[in-house]
Amino acid sequence: MSDTVPGRPRLAGRVALVTGAGQGIGAAVARSLYALGVSVAATDVHGAAVAELAERLAPQAPASGPIAAAAVRAYPLDVTDGRAVEETVDRIERDLGPLGILVNVAGILRTAPAAELTDEDWSRTFAVNTTGVFHTARAVAPRMAARGTGSIVTVASNAAGIPRTGMSAYAASKAAAVMFTKCLGLEYARHGVRCNVVAPGSTDTPMQRSLWTDADAPRRVLDGDLATYRTGIPLARIADPQDIADAVVFLASDQARHITMQDLYVDGGATLR
Ligand SMILES: NC(=O)c1ccc[n+]([C@@H]2O[C@H](COP(=O)([O-])OP(=O)(O)OC[C@H]3O[C@@H](n4cnc5c(N)ncnc54)[C@H](O)[C@@H]3O)[C@@H](O)[C@H]2O)c1
């Protein structure tokens, strides 16, 4: 017999760490989890952005020390710094309680033809998009395993599953993060920790808008572009960050309790999968 409530993800009382929560998809994930009664550690390399988010979402919550009710607490965190990740996870568990949810959203996009990428483009892309996921998972998964429960969701990209011009470093870094998350899911399944991936397509955030170099760019995203071998979006819309957050919330919740090592594409059908 299922003890989950139909129609509503059961999450209240949990504690979540969200990386890259300062804007875009990460901010939408933090907002959605908090709305469902989750205490959210909103982390980002831009500390001011998460401080502002916490103030906006949960103005009454104390900014430090233990909490009495669900809260949004801001923590500056660069996911490329493994030691800082360990220390911040420790601090979050002391402040908010045991982590039950980890959502890896932090990511960067460097675009250039493959042979024109600099060493720095390549290494920085992997440092954030791939090693960042490794750092947070390494810090959090054993803690979840010791308690016999937890859900990890990595926000990758549909570019991890289809070749894109000008995006080789990004796509390769995301494909690596996907396979790392699935292998993690296999190792930790017996400890009650589920690990899944959400693969967004074009989503209206500052990252997406950085690609819109002329007024016609959003139209090319919707219609497709033969010059770059790119299909359009069959559902004929660019995603809102909330579309991605809804999929993350589902996979984080007990309604997905029998789902692990999966890759959920939220791209309006763009990759024709
Ligand atoms: N927007 C899209 O169309 C799209 C499509 C597919 C996948 N994605 C992925 O979704 C995730 C969120 O994207 P978005 O569009 O909201 O991007 P965004 O650029 O709007 O936001 C990304 C956030 O990550 C933070 N960040 C960057 N480097 C960091 C680091 N080293 N440590 C911690 N935080 C860091 C940034 O400060 C920012 O707040 C990314 O992983 C991105 O690759 C986005």
The ligand as an SDF file (V2000), in Angstrom:
LIG
                    3D

 44 48  0  0  0  0  0  0  0  0999 V2000
   18.6540   27.8300  -19.2260 N   0  0  0  0  0  0  0  0  0  0  0  0
   18.7270   26.8130  -20.0750 C   0  0  0  0  0  0  0  0  0  0  0  0
   18.2840   26.9100  -21.2260 O   0  0  0  0  0  0  0  0  0  0  0  0
   19.3470   25.5120  -19.6240 C   0  0  0  0  0  0  0  0  0  0  0  0
   19.2160   24.4080  -20.4850 C   0  0  0  0  0  0  0  0  0  0  0  0
   19.7690   23.1940  -20.1030 C   0  0  0  0  0  0  0  0  0  0  0  0
   20.4310   23.0890  -18.8910 C   0  0  0  0  0  0  0  0  0  0  0  0
   20.5540   24.1630  -18.0780 N   0  0  0  0  0  0  0  0  0  0  0  0
   21.2720   23.9650  -16.8060 C   0  0  0  0  0  0  0  0  0  0  0  0
   20.4620   24.3320  -15.7140 O   0  0  0  0  0  0  0  0  0  0  0  0
   21.2730   24.8390  -14.6540 C   0  0  0  0  0  0  0  0  0  0  0  0
   20.7620   26.2160  -14.2590 C   0  0  0  0  0  0  0  0  0  0  0  0
   20.8520   27.0440  -15.4090 O   0  0  0  0  0  0  0  0  0  0  0  0
   20.2540   28.5090  -15.4910 P   0  0  0  0  0  0  0  0  0  0  0  0
   19.7830   28.6720  -16.8670 O   0  0  0  0  0  0  0  0  0  0  0  0
   19.3820   28.7930  -14.3310 O   0  0  0  0  0  0  0  0  0  0  0  0
   21.6460   29.3060  -15.3820 O   0  0  0  0  0  0  0  0  0  0  0  0
   22.0130   30.7260  -14.7870 P   0  0  0  0  0  0  0  0  0  0  0  0
   23.3190   31.0960  -15.3760 O   0  0  0  0  0  0  0  0  0  0  0  0
   20.8710   31.6420  -14.9470 O   0  0  0  0  0  0  0  0  0  0  0  0
   22.2160   30.3840  -13.2310 O   0  0  0  0  0  0  0  0  0  0  0  0
   23.2670   29.5340  -12.8250 C   0  0  0  0  0  0  0  0  0  0  0  0
   23.6180   29.8140  -11.3850 C   0  0  0  0  0  0  0  0  0  0  0  0
   24.7610   28.9960  -11.0380 O   0  0  0  0  0  0  0  0  0  0  0  0
   25.6440   29.7870  -10.2960 C   0  0  0  0  0  0  0  0  0  0  0  0
   27.0110   29.2960  -10.3880 N   0  0  0  0  0  0  0  0  0  0  0  0
   27.8570   29.4030  -11.4400 C   0  0  0  0  0  0  0  0  0  0  0  0
   29.0610   28.8890  -11.1180 N   0  0  0  0  0  0  0  0  0  0  0  0
   28.9770   28.4560   -9.8370 C   0  0  0  0  0  0  0  0  0  0  0  0
   29.8790   27.8390   -8.9370 C   0  0  0  0  0  0  0  0  0  0  0  0
   31.1690   27.6180   -9.2790 N   0  0  0  0  0  0  0  0  0  0  0  0
   29.4370   27.4990   -7.6990 N   0  0  0  0  0  0  0  0  0  0  0  0
   28.1750   27.7570   -7.3300 C   0  0  0  0  0  0  0  0  0  0  0  0
   27.2630   28.3740   -8.1260 N   0  0  0  0  0  0  0  0  0  0  0  0
   27.6700   28.7000   -9.3710 C   0  0  0  0  0  0  0  0  0  0  0  0
   25.5100   31.1830  -10.8870 C   0  0  0  0  0  0  0  0  0  0  0  0
   25.9870   32.1910   -9.9910 O   0  0  0  0  0  0  0  0  0  0  0  0
   24.0160   31.2680  -11.1390 C   0  0  0  0  0  0  0  0  0  0  0  0
   23.3120   31.7830  -10.0160 O   0  0  0  0  0  0  0  0  0  0  0  0
   22.7050   24.8590  -15.1860 C   0  0  0  0  0  0  0  0  0  0  0  0
   23.3980   23.7160  -14.7160 O   0  0  0  0  0  0  0  0  0  0  0  0
   22.5230   24.8080  -16.6870 C   0  0  0  0  0  0  0  0  0  0  0  0
   23.6180   24.2350  -17.3310 O   0  0  0  0  0  0  0  0  0  0  0  0
   20.0210   25.3720  -18.4150 C   0  0  0  0  0  0  0  0  0  0  0  0
  1  2  1  0
  2  3  2  0
  2  4  1  0
  4  5  1  0
  4 44  2  0
  5  6  2  0
  6  7  1  0
  7  8  2  0
  8  9  1  0
  8 44  1  0
  9 10  1  0
  9 42  1  0
 10 11  1  0
 11 12  1  0
 11 40  1  0
 12 13  1  0
 13 14  1  0
 14 15  2  0
 14 16  1  0
 14 17  1  0
 17 18  1  0
 18 19  2  0
 18 20  1  0
 18 21  1  0
 21 22  1  0
 22 23  1  0
 23 24  1  0
 23 38  1  0
 24 25  1  0
 25 26  1  0
 25 36  1  0
 26 27  1  0
 26 35  1  0
 27 28  2  0
 28 29  1  0
 29 30  1  0
 29 35  2  0
 30 31  1  0
 30 32  2  0
 32 33  1  0
 33 34  2  0
 34 35  1  0
 36 37  1  0
 36 38  1  0
 38 39  1  0
 40 41  1  0
 40 42  1  0
 42 43  1  0
M  CHG  2   8   1  16  -1
M  END
$$$$
